[in-house]
Amino acid sequence: MTGVTGAFTETASIDGRIGPTAEATIGLKDDGLYRGDGAFEVIRLYAGRPFAIEDHIARLERSAAALRLEFDRMALRTEIEALLAEAGPIEGQMRLIVTRGGRRIAATEPIPHHEETIALASVTYQPTVVLNGVKSLSYGANMLATRLAKEAGAEEALLVRPDGIVLEPPTSSIFWVAGGNLRTTALAEGVLASITRDRLLRAVPGIEEGAWTLEDLKGASEAFLASTTRELQSVASIDGTPLAEAPGPRTREAQAAFAAARDAELEAG
Ligand SMILES: Cc1ncc(COP(=O)(O)O)c(C=O)c1O
C-alpha cells in the first residue's frame, strides 16, 4: 500500500555488467530511446524476494513477441539472479527493460511513495489497439495523462475511452463498488493484464469484469487502484467529486485478501 523507500544503492545490470545505476550508460543509437521501441516490467522486491517473477517474465515475453522483438531469455534470467544477489534483502522494486537496440537492462529502484488515498481526474484516451496489453517503452501518452490530471488539480489520471468506457489509470488498474458489486474493466476493453489485478481476481470472489462508463464509476461507493508499486490504493475523488468512503470496507477487505495471497505466495517461494 504505502511505499517504503529503501535506503540502498540503486544497482543496474546492462547485458550482464553490474554497477551503480548512477554510473550505468547505454549507447545513444538505440531505438528504445529514439522511438520508445522496447518492452519493460516492474517487479516488487519484498526483503529482496521478487513477487510473481514468473508472471512478469511471461508478460515481458508476450510484450516482446507482440513487438517482434527478440531477446536472450536465458541471459536475462542469469542477469536477474546476479542483480538480486548483489542487491540483497531490499524493500524495493526491479525494473527490466529490453530495447530494439539489443540491450537487456535490470535495475533496482526504491518504491515510489504513495499516500493512502488518491484523487483522480478523467483524461480522454484512445488505445492504440496494436499496443493493447503490451507493456512497451512507448508510455509517453500515459505519462502525459498524469501531467494533465495534475494540471486539473488531481494527483493521477483515469484513462477513459472516447466512447465513455473506463480503462485504467496510466500505471495501475482500477476497481470500484457499484450496485453492491466489485467491478473492474475487462482486458478485452484494452487495459493491461495487470498482475496485481490477476491476484485480486483470484483472491476476492465475485469481482465483475466488463465495460462500464465513467458515470457508473462516479456513482461508486468506493474505489481503489491496484499495481505492483501501489498494491491497493484507495480513491478519494474523481473529477473533484469525493467518493463516499476512502478507504471503504470492500477496499479494506480486498487489501487484506491481497496481502494474505501475496504473503502465502512469497512463503511458498
Ligand atoms: C497501464 C498499466 N495498467 C496496469 C498496471 C499494473 O500492472 P501490475 O499490477 O502488473 O503492476 C500497470 C503497471 O505499470 C500499467 O502500466
The ligand as a Gaussian input file, in Angstrom:
#p B3LYP/6-31G(d) Opt

LIG

0 1
 C       -1.157000       0.579000     -17.986000
 C       -0.953000      -0.217000     -16.736000
 N       -2.006000      -0.803000     -16.153000
 C       -1.868000      -1.530000     -15.021000
 C       -0.632000      -1.687000     -14.409000
 C       -0.498000      -2.508000     -13.162000
 O        0.132000      -3.714000     -13.503000
 P        0.847000      -4.623000     -12.407000
 O       -0.192000      -4.995000     -11.412000
 O        1.311000      -5.815000     -13.176000
 O        1.936000      -3.808000     -11.818000
 C        0.497000      -1.096000     -14.986000
 C        1.804000      -1.233000     -14.346000
 O        2.688000      -0.433000     -14.518000
 C        0.339000      -0.348000     -16.185000
 O        1.397000       0.223000     -16.775000

